Amino acid sequence: MPDGEFSFRTAAEETWRIFKIIAEFVEGVETMSQVGPAVSIFGSARTPADDPFYKMAVEVARRLAECKFAVITGGGPGIMEAANKGAYEAGGKSVGLNIALPHEQLPNPYQNVSIDFHYFFARKVMFVKYASAFVCFPGGYGTMDEFFESMTLIQTGKTPPMKVVLMGRSFWEPLQAWLRDVMLAQRAAISPGDLDLFSITDDVDEAVDMICCHHEQHAAVTTPDRMTAEGTVFGVPPRESRRRTQRDSNK
């Protein structure tokens, strides 16, 4: 193809792509709707097995499985493997939402519920739709994406209140300081209460206790037959909101 030209998909190709996307959502919904109360655990795929955070993730997942939570991860190595391992060895539901990447990512062997995705966005919906809490360990761009996805859903009211626990003070407190000093104080881009939407700890017991207590307090929105994230709260359509504003200004 000559430089400067773009490849355009035919209408038939785009339509077929839509069906492939729908198929991923259908499989995801059919499978994930059966897992029950769950916690999604995020973190770096590059974390080695001898890293303290790997061992911490094993323990957090084990404790959550003992509390009858399914554990959801991205199915890969590192923190994902650690979390699946902890849930699997505790006899709990260990869910891996695996993704096809240009560079091969082998699924870890500690999954008893597995789904394969081509589309990142379809996979990410499953992370948040069926979880009643999120645990984020140190990680890279993917972990940041998943953390801020949860913050956006909670901040905007598109999801019921959900517990977000960040494991590792040394990793997360500098980000918390930036949010407070730059995003809030300098730019007023968030509200003061938005800094309370997540908790930071180094303590496994504290993390699990926070999730269990929050789940008990909000059990009405975390039962298996209820959506728990994107799509639960519909809100006011933008056009209707504009019409209301115009009506109010004309009074």
ABEGO torsion letter per residue (X at the ends): XBBGBBBBBBAAAAAAAAAAAAAAAAAAAAAAAAAEBBBBBBEBAABBAABAAAAAAAAAAAAAAAAGBBBBBAGBBEAAAAAAAAAAAAGBBBBBBBBBBABBBBBBAABABBBBBABAAAAAAAAAAABABBBBBBBBAAAAAAAAAAAAAAAAGABBBBBBBBBGAAAAAAAAAAAAAAAAAAAGABBAAAAAABBBBABAAAAAAAAAAAAAAAAAAABAABBABBGABAEBBAAAAAAAAAAAAAX
